[in-house]
Amino acid sequence: MTNPNDTKNISISDYDYPLPDSRIAKFPLARRDQSKLLLYNKGVVSEDVFANLPNHIPAGSLMVFNNTKVIMARLLFRKTTGALIEVFLLEPLKPADYQVAFQVSGQCEWCCLVGNLKKWKEGTLEREVEVNGKKTRFTAQRVGETKTGQRVLFGWDHPEVSFAELIDAVGELPIPPYLNRKSEESDKTTYQTVYSKIKGSVAAPTAGLHFTKEVLQALDAKGVEREELTLHVGAGTFKPVKSAHIEGHEMHSEHYRVGRDTLLKLLKHHCEAVAVGTTSVRTLESLYYVGVKLHENPDASPEQLHVRQWEPYEREYHLSVEEAIGEIVAYLDRNGEQALHASTQIIIAPGYEYKIVKRLVTNFHQPKSTLLLLVSAFVKGDWRKIYDYALSHDFRFLSYGDSSLLEP
């Protein structure tokens, strides 16, 4: 067993590298699948074009995609004094279910980040908006605080308008802060994956941005099976590690959904998968620990199925991955459920033993980030070889940048 203190004592400064601003892709390529693809195969680095990804995935593999959709999370209000207040949606509170929260009309409550908070001590913000030709008065009121932000009660006076329609009409797409530019109309298309379906993210699962319908069809033609799960990406994905050692960094919690059919497909593939993106990784790897909890407590509540940050490192686990996934299927069947709804705070860093993910499609991540730690854990610490190659071979970095296929 890896000593958990070895992982907790990792110095984040060991995961730094020089990233000039000129290497950060401010916009995507005109055609998604023409981005470069770095190939890391058991220590050997080479490159190709993303359109050729299907050539590098063995027939019969199972690929898992995150089908979350980015919402128009930035809402702007102007006070009568002229002060501009930005209200940034993080997660729904009342109702707490994402799907229900987007369908409600009249009012809902969200946890939000508020820009220019000192100028909004009290009172109700309001603006008149037009949604599908219907004029409505849209209001925001602070009603408390949570650990991660402000509780904001939104209200609007048109009964036929849902919250989803409202924010689609008046909100702005939250492109990453490191792009240092305003969102443009084109981002509404380019900052969504072609298979995005379920609204809820405030950041795109960017590894998926390279896929086109043609690449997906080529994967199907080769006999690669595809499954989808949903993890809503939170603003915490951009949260830098500010502590010297990663023990001092608190991971954000994210909600996910994995269907029973996907779990059965995993079992059919001996619980081995190709993960598209770090969000798919975090979800898939969390499943093992959920299965362990259910093995030890079959009547666990949904809250008890939450995977804590350091849980994988705190003890030895002897349950096989197949047994763990089987426990989740049995739990769903006992409760007449078609999908697992849970949350995870897992941190994947060197010292972590991967359970399900055998290959990983991912972009190039920020220096000193938890995503870089995840990649390092996956390639057994060999991340510098990958990043040195990318830097010296004109690869583009971060959300709109190029891609990699990693196989340790």
LOLO-551824 format. One record per residue (C-alpha): x, y, z. Coordinates in steps of 0.5 Angstrom, whole numbers, padded with zeros to 4 digits, always signed. Each point is the difference from the previous one (the first is absolute). Example, Ala and Ser with C-alpha at 12.3 -4.5 7.8 and 13.67 -1.06 7.14 Angstrom:
<nodes>
+0025-0009+0016;+0002+0007-0002;
</nodes>
This chain:
<nodes>
+0000+0000+0000;+0002+0007-0002;+0002+0004+0006;-0006+0006+0000;+0005+0005+0003;+0005-0001-0006;-0006+0002-0004;-0003+0006+0004;+0008+0002+0001;+0000+0001-0008;+0003+0007-0001;-0004+0004-0005;+0007+0004-0002;+0002-0007-0003;-0006+0000-0005;+0002+0007-0003;+0002+0001-0007;+0001+0007-0005;-0006+0001-0004;+0000+0007-0004;-0006+0003-0001;+0001-0001-0008;-0001-0007+0001;-0007+0000+0003;-0005-0001-0005;-0004+0006+0000;-0005-0003-0005;-0001-0007-0003;+0002-0002-0007;-0005+0001-0005;-0001-0008-0001;+0000-0003+0007;+0003-0007-0002;+0006+0004-0004;+0003+0001+0007;+0007-0003+0002;+0000-0007+0004;+0006-0002+0004;+0000-0007+0001;+0004-0003+0006;+0000-0008+0000;+0004-0003+0006;+0005+0006+0000;+0001+0001-0008;-0003+0007-0002;-0002+0001-0007;-0005+0004-0004;-0006+0000-0005;-0006+0004-0001;-0006-0001+0004;-0005-0002-0006;+0005-0007+0000;-0002-0001+0007;-0004-0006-0001;+0006-0003-0003;+0003+0000+0007;-0006-0003+0004;+0000-0008-0001;-0006-0003-0003;-0005-0003+0006;+0002+0006+0005;-0005+0004+0004;+0001+0007+0000;-0004+0004+0005;-0002+0008-0001;-0003+0005+0004;-0006+0003-0003;-0001+0006+0004;-0002+0006-0003;+0003+0007+0002;-0005+0005+0002;-0001+0008-0001;+0003+0001+0007;+0002+0007+0000;-0006+0004+0002;+0001+0008+0000;-0004+0005+0004;+0001+0008+0001;-0002+0003+0006;-0004+0007+0000;+0007+0003+0002;+0003-0003-0006;+0004-0005+0003;+0001-0007-0004;-0002-0006+0004;+0002-0007-0003;-0003-0006+0003;+0003-0006-0002;-0004-0007+0000;+0003-0005+0004;-0005-0005+0002;-0007-0001+0001;-0003+0000+0007;-0007+0001+0000;-0002-0005-0004;+0007-0003+0001;-0001-0005-0006;+0003+0003-0006;-0006-0002-0005;-0005+0002+0004;+0003+0007+0002;+0001+0001-0008;-0008-0001-0001;-0003+0004+0006;-0003+0006-0001;-0001+0006+0004;+0006-0001+0005;+0006-0004+0002;+0006+0001+0005;+0007-0001-0002;+0007+0000+0003;+0003+0005-0004;+0007+0004+0000;-0001+0007+0000;+0004+0005-0004;+0000+0007+0004;-0003-0002+0006;+0002+0006+0004;-0005+0004-0004;-0006-0005+0001;+0000+0000+0008;-0008-0001-0001;-0006+0002-0004;-0003-0004-0006;+0004+0001-0007;-0005+0000-0006;+0000+0001-0008;-0005-0001-0005;+0001-0005-0005;-0003-0003-0006;-0001-0008+0000;-0003-0003-0007;-0003+0006-0001;-0003+0001+0007;+0002+0006+0004;+0002-0002+0008;+0002+0003+0006;+0006-0004+0002;+0003+0001+0007;+0005-0002+0005;+0001+0000+0007;+0005-0002+0005;-0003-0005+0006;+0006-0003+0003;+0007-0003-0001;+0003-0007-0001;+0007-0002+0001;+0001+0001-0007;-0004+0006-0002;-0006+0004+0001;-0007-0002+0000;-0004+0004-0005;-0008-0001-0001;-0002+0002-0007;-0007+0002-0002;-0003+0001-0007;-0007+0002-0001;-0002-0004-0007;-0003-0007+0002;+0001-0003-0007;+0008+0002+0001;+0004-0006+0003;+0007+0002+0003;+0004-0004-0006;-0004+0005-0005;+0002+0006+0005;+0007-0001+0000;+0001-0002-0007;-0003+0007-0002;+0004+0004+0005;+0006-0004+0002;+0007+0000-0002;+0004-0006-0002;+0005-0001+0006;+0007-0001-0004;+0006-0001+0004;+0003+0006+0003;+0007-0002-0002;-0002+0002-0007;+0000+0007+0002;-0006+0002-0005;-0007+0001+0000;-0005-0005-0003;-0002+0000-0007;-0006-0003-0004;+0004-0005-0003;+0002-0003+0007;-0007-0002+0001;+0001-0005-0005;+0008-0002+0001;+0000+0000+0007;-0005-0006+0000;+0002-0007-0002;-0004-0003-0006;-0004-0005+0005;-0001+0005+0006;-0007-0001+0002;-0002+0001+0008;+0001+0007+0002;+0004+0002+0006;+0007+0001-0001;+0003+0007+0001;+0007-0003-0004;+0000-0004-0006;+0003-0007+0001;+0005+0002-0005;+0003-0007-0002;-0006-0001-0004;+0000+0007-0004;+0004-0004-0005;-0005-0005-0002;-0004+0001-0007;-0006-0004-0002;+0005-0003-0005;+0005-0002+0005;-0005-0004+0004;-0003-0003-0006;+0007-0003-0001;+0001-0002+0007;-0007-0004-0001;+0002-0003-0007;+0006-0003+0004;-0004-0003+0005;+0002+0004+0006;-0006+0001+0005;-0002+0006+0002;-0004+0002+0007;-0001+0007+0003;-0001+0002+0007;-0001+0007+0003;+0004+0004+0005;-0001+0007+0000;+0006+0004+0000;+0001+0005+0006;+0004+0007+0000;+0004-0004+0005;+0003-0003-0006;+0004+0006-0001;+0002+0001+0008;+0008+0001+0000;+0003-0004+0005;+0003+0005+0005;+0003-0004+0006;+0007-0002-0001;-0002-0008+0001;-0006-0003-0003;-0003-0002+0007;-0002+0008+0001;-0004+0000-0006;-0008-0002+0000;-0003-0003-0006;-0006+0003-0002;-0006-0005+0000;-0004-0002-0007;-0006-0004-0001;-0001-0005-0005;-0004-0005-0003;+0001-0007-0003;-0005-0004-0003;-0001-0008+0002;+0001-0002-0008;+0007+0004+0001;+0002-0004+0006;-0002-0007-0004;+0004+0002-0006;+0006+0001+0005;-0001-0007+0003;-0001-0002-0007;+0007+0003-0002;+0003-0003+0007;+0000+0007+0003;+0005+0003-0005;-0001+0007-0004;+0003+0005-0004;-0002+0007+0004;-0002+0006-0004;+0003+0005+0004;+0001+0001+0008;-0007+0001+0002;-0001-0007-0003;+0006-0003+0004;-0003+0003+0006;-0006-0003-0001;+0002-0007-0002;+0005+0000+0006;-0005+0002+0005;-0004-0006-0002;+0004-0005+0003;+0000+0004+0007;-0008+0000+0000;+0000-0007-0002;+0004-0001+0007;-0004+0004+0004;-0006-0004-0003;+0003-0007+0002;+0001+0003+0007;-0006+0003+0001;-0006-0002-0005;-0005+0005+0002;+0005+0006+0000;-0004+0006-0002;+0002+0005-0006;+0004+0004+0005;+0004-0005+0002;+0002-0002-0007;+0004+0006+0000;+0007-0001-0002;+0005+0004+0005;+0006+0003-0003;+0005-0004+0004;-0004-0007+0000;+0004-0004-0005;+0006+0001+0004;-0002-0001+0007;+0000-0008+0000;+0001-0006-0004;-0006-0002-0004;-0001-0008-0002;-0006+0000-0004;+0001-0001-0007;-0002+0005-0005;-0006-0004-0003;-0002-0002+0007;-0001+0008+0001;-0004+0001-0006;-0004-0006+0001;-0002+0003+0007;-0002+0007-0003;-0005-0004-0005;-0003-0004+0005;-0001+0006+0004;-0003+0003-0006;-0005-0006-0001;-0002+0000+0008;-0002+0007-0001;-0003+0000-0007;+0005+0005-0002;+0002+0000-0007;+0006+0005+0001;+0005+0001+0006;+0000+0007+0002;+0006+0002+0005;+0005+0005+0001;+0008+0000+0001;+0005+0004+0002;+0006-0005-0002;+0007+0003-0001;+0004-0005-0004;+0007+0002+0001;+0007-0004-0001;-0001-0006+0005;-0007-0002-0002;-0001-0007-0003;-0005+0001-0007;-0005-0005+0001;-0004+0001-0007;+0003+0005-0005;+0005-0004-0004;+0001+0006-0006;-0002+0007+0001;-0001+0005-0005;+0001+0007+0003;+0003+0007-0002;+0006+0004+0003;-0001+0003+0007;+0002+0006+0004;+0006-0001+0004;+0000-0001+0007;-0008-0003-0001;-0003-0006+0003;-0002-0002-0007;+0008+0000-0001;+0001-0005+0006;-0006-0004-0003;+0004-0001-0006;+0007-0001+0004;-0004-0006+0004;-0002-0003-0007;+0007+0000-0003;+0003-0002+0006;+0004+0007+0001;+0002+0000-0007;-0004+0007-0002;+0006+0004-0001;+0002-0004-0006;-0007+0001-0003;+0000+0007+0001;+0007+0002-0002;-0002-0004-0007;-0006+0005+0000;+0004+0006+0001;+0005-0001-0005;-0004-0003-0005;-0005+0006-0001;-0006-0003+0004;-0006+0005+0002;-0001+0000+0008;-0007+0000+0004;-0007+0000-0002;+0000+0001-0007;+0007-0003-0001;+0002-0007-0003;-0001-0006+0003;+0004-0007+0002;-0002-0007+0001;+0004-0003+0006;+0001-0008+0001;+0005-0001+0006;
</nodes>
